[in-house]
Amino acid sequence: MHATTTPAPAAAKRTDDMTARCEAASPAATSSTGTPSEADEPGPAALLSAAECVLFDFDGPLCRLFAGRPAAGVAARLAEGLSALGCDPEVLAARTDDPLALLQEVAKHHGDGPVTARAERLLTAEETQAAAGATPTEHALELIGALDAGGWKQAVTTNNSPVAVARFLRRHHASAPAAEHIHGRTSDPALLKPDPHCLVRALESTGTVAAAAVMIGDSPADCLAAKAVGVPFIGYAVNERKRRALEDVGARCSVRSLRGLLETARQRVRSREPGAGPPGAGSRG
């Protein structure tokens, strides 16, 4: 069932040293004790400034998707709908409160048949409804706007439905990332992150090589997908548990808030104002 994704040669360029050694040496991020990391290690501000394109995960870095529609309830409704379709009772009996994890379990047991297809459609409907009430992550919308004004390309690389992402962005009148740069879940759950499929598609759609991009994500799967194609990674870790989970898979660069990244983007915007010199090389995505 798993479709093999072969990154384009440009996207396969590795930046493992950067992604493995990037705990911050800037105000945007510090270690868990608040002590700045070694001065020669690129911090989040440096990674963002060096990038031409920013790849966002959706649920976490951009919003709390299930803020008004709890994920546990979504998983329960998904299981109820699948039970009526004859889904393996063992799958449903051991179900998780994570609807994406449940979808993956269904795919493992039922392959790419009608039960899995129905599960994906049910989840897409739930996520799209949730997007109508999703809470934006603090500073996320301002960061999108500043990146757009500063000339960065932008894309969304997510395990959620692209329909839900588009609804969230429209609701908040965000013109970036553009619809053609929203790369979410397909009909094949095997291509969910940590498979880098959505990142490869984003690099192709924005015309960006891996080393010239940076991903902002909050899960180990995000980090592993970025490492698989050589995209530098900034973890969004709102607490120590999330930071440790990211660190366990090799992430060393993380922020507790998007505020520092927003300020970095705004600095470029200010530098592009009339009389401040020529604009940067990025272009709107």
C-alpha positions in Angstrom: 0.0 0.0 0.0 2.9 2.3 0.7 3.7 4.3 -2.4 7.4 5.1 -2.8 8.3 8.7 -3.0 11.6 9.6 -4.7 12.7 13.2 -3.8 13.9 15.3 -6.7 17.8 15.5 -6.9 17.7 19.0 -5.6 15.4 18.1 -2.7 17.7 15.3 -1.7 20.6 17.6 -0.7 21.5 17.0 2.9 21.9 19.5 5.7 22.1 16.9 8.5 24.8 18.8 10.4 22.6 21.9 10.6 19.5 20.0 11.6 21.3 17.9 14.2 23.3 20.8 15.7 21.0 23.8 15.9 19.9 24.5 19.4 19.6 28.2 19.6 22.2 30.8 20.2 19.8 33.7 19.9 17.0 35.4 21.9 14.4 33.3 19.9 15.4 30.1 21.7 17.4 28.8 24.6 18.0 25.4 26.1 15.5 24.0 28.6 17.4 25.6 31.5 17.4 29.0 29.7 21.1 28.9 29.0 22.1 29.9 25.5 23.7 27.1 23.4 27.1 27.3 21.8 27.6 30.5 19.8 28.6 28.6 16.6 25.4 26.7 16.3 22.7 28.2 14.1 19.6 29.2 16.1 16.1 29.6 14.9 16.6 33.2 13.8 19.6 32.2 11.7 17.8 29.3 10.2 14.8 31.4 9.2 17.0 34.2 7.9 18.9 31.8 5.7 15.8 30.1 4.3 14.0 31.0 1.1 10.9 28.9 2.0 9.1 28.1 5.3 7.2 24.8 5.6 4.6 24.8 8.3 3.0 21.9 10.0 -0.6 22.8 10.6 -2.0 21.5 13.9 0.3 23.0 16.5 2.5 25.7 14.8 -0.5 27.4 13.0 -3.5 26.5 15.2 -5.1 24.3 17.8 -7.3 22.4 15.3 -9.4 20.6 17.9 -9.7 23.4 20.4 -13.5 23.5 20.1 -14.0 20.0 18.9 -11.9 17.6 21.1 -9.8 15.0 19.3 -11.0 12.3 21.6 -14.6 12.9 20.5 -13.5 13.0 16.8 -11.8 9.6 17.3 -14.9 8.2 19.0 -17.2 9.3 16.2 -14.8 8.0 13.6 -14.8 4.6 15.4 -18.6 4.6 15.6 -18.9 5.3 11.8 -16.4 2.6 11.0 -18.1 0.0 13.2 -21.2 0.3 11.0 -19.0 -0.5 7.9 -17.6 -3.7 9.4 -14.2 -2.4 10.5 -12.2 -5.0 12.4 -13.6 -4.9 16.0 -10.0 -5.4 17.4 -8.9 -2.2 15.8 -11.8 -0.2 17.3 -11.5 -1.9 20.7 -7.9 -0.7 21.0 -8.6 2.7 19.5 -6.7 5.7 20.5 -7.9 9.2 21.3 -5.8 10.4 18.3 -8.0 10.3 15.2 -4.9 10.2 12.9 -3.5 7.3 14.7 -6.8 5.5 14.4 -6.8 6.1 10.7 -3.4 4.6 10.4 -4.5 1.5 12.4 -7.4 1.1 10.1 -5.2 1.3 7.1 -2.8 -1.3 8.5 -5.6 -3.8 9.0 -7.8 -3.0 6.0 -5.3 -1.9 3.4 -6.4 0.6 0.7 -10.0 -0.8 0.5 -13.3 0.9 1.1 -13.1 0.9 4.9 -9.9 2.9 4.8 -11.2 5.2 2.2 -14.4 5.8 4.3 -12.2 6.4 7.4 -10.3 9.1 5.6 -13.4 10.8 4.3 -15.0 10.8 7.8 -11.8 12.3 9.3 -11.6 15.0 6.6 -15.2 16.0 7.4 -14.4 16.2 11.1 -11.3 18.2 10.5 -13.0 20.6 8.2 -15.7 21.2 10.8 -13.0 21.7 13.5 -11.2 24.2 11.3 -14.2 26.5 11.6 -13.5 27.0 15.3 -9.8 26.3 15.4 -7.8 28.7 17.6 -4.8 30.3 15.9 -1.5 29.7 17.6 -0.2 32.9 19.2 1.8 35.0 16.7 1.1 32.5 13.9 -1.1 34.7 11.7 1.3 37.6 12.2 4.2 35.4 11.3 2.5 34.3 8.1 1.9 37.9 7.1 5.5 39.0 8.0 7.0 36.1 6.0 4.8 37.1 3.0 5.9 40.7 3.3 9.5 39.7 3.7 9.6 37.7 0.6 9.7 34.1 1.9 7.9 31.4 0.1 5.5 29.5 2.3 3.8 26.1 2.3 1.9 23.8 4.6 3.0 20.2 5.1 0.6 18.4 7.3 -1.0 15.1 8.1 -4.4 16.9 8.3 -6.7 17.4 5.4 -5.7 20.2 3.0 -9.4 21.1 2.9 -9.3 21.9 6.6 -6.1 24.0 6.2 -7.7 26.0 3.4 -10.8 26.6 5.4 -8.8 27.9 8.4 -6.7 30.2 6.3 -9.7 31.6 4.5 -11.5 32.2 7.8 -8.6 34.3 8.9 -8.2 36.1 5.6 -4.6 34.7 5.1 -3.6 34.9 1.5 -0.5 32.9 2.2 0.4 30.1 1.9 -1.4 29.9 -1.4 -3.8 27.0 -2.1 -1.3 25.3 -4.4 1.2 25.2 -1.6 -1.0 23.4 0.9 0.1 19.8 1.0 -1.8 17.6 3.3 -3.2 14.1 3.7 -3.8 12.1 0.6 -6.0 9.0 0.2 -3.0 6.8 1.2 -2.4 6.9 5.0 0.9 5.3 4.4 2.2 8.6 3.1 1.5 10.5 6.4 4.6 11.9 8.1 7.2 10.7 9.0 7.1 9.8 5.4 8.4 12.9 3.7 5.9 12.8 0.8 4.1 16.1 1.7 7.5 17.9 2.1 8.7 16.7 -1.3 5.5 18.0 -2.9 6.0 21.3 -1.1 9.6 21.7 -2.3 8.5 20.9 -5.8 5.5 23.3 -5.8 7.6 26.2 -4.5 10.6 25.4 -6.6 12.8 25.2 -3.5 15.8 22.9 -2.8 15.8 21.2 0.6 18.8 23.1 2.0 17.1 26.5 1.2 13.9 25.6 3.2 13.2 25.3 6.9 10.3 23.4 8.5 8.5 24.5 11.7 6.8 21.5 13.3 5.8 20.2 16.7 6.0 16.4 16.5 8.7 13.8 16.1 7.1 12.8 12.8 7.6 16.4 11.5 11.3 16.2 12.5 11.9 12.8 11.0 10.2 13.8 7.7 12.4 16.9 7.5 15.5 15.0 8.2 14.6 12.4 5.5 14.9 15.0 2.8 17.5 17.3 4.4 15.3 20.2 5.3 16.5 22.1 8.4 14.0 21.9 11.3 12.8 24.3 14.0 10.7 22.6 16.7 7.7 24.3 18.1 7.7 22.9 21.7 5.4 24.7 24.1 6.5 22.5 27.1 9.3 20.3 28.2 7.5 17.1 27.2 7.3 18.2 23.6 10.9 19.5 23.6 12.2 16.1 24.9 10.1 14.2 22.4 11.6 16.3 19.5 15.1 16.0 21.0 14.7 12.2 21.2 14.5 12.0 17.4 17.4 14.4 16.8 15.9 17.9 16.9 18.2 20.3 18.7 16.6 23.6 17.6 13.3 24.5 19.2 11.3 27.5 20.3 8.6 27.8 23.0 6.9 30.7 21.1 6.8 32.0 17.6 7.4 35.5 18.8 11.2 35.4 18.1 10.6 34.1 14.6 8.1 36.9 14.1 10.6 39.5 15.1 13.2 38.0 12.7 10.7 38.2 9.9 9.7 41.8 10.8 13.3 42.8 10.7 13.6 41.8 7.1 10.3 43.6 6.3 11.7 46.8 7.8 14.9 46.4 5.8 12.8 46.2 2.6 11.0 49.5 3.3 11.8 52.5 1.0 15.2 53.8 1.7 16.4 50.7 3.5 18.1 49.0 0.6 17.2 46.4 -2.0 14.6 43.6 -1.2 15.6 40.1 -0.4 15.8 37.2 -2.9 12.6 35.5 -1.7 9.3 35.6 -3.5 5.8 35.2 -2.3 4.5 31.6 -2.1 
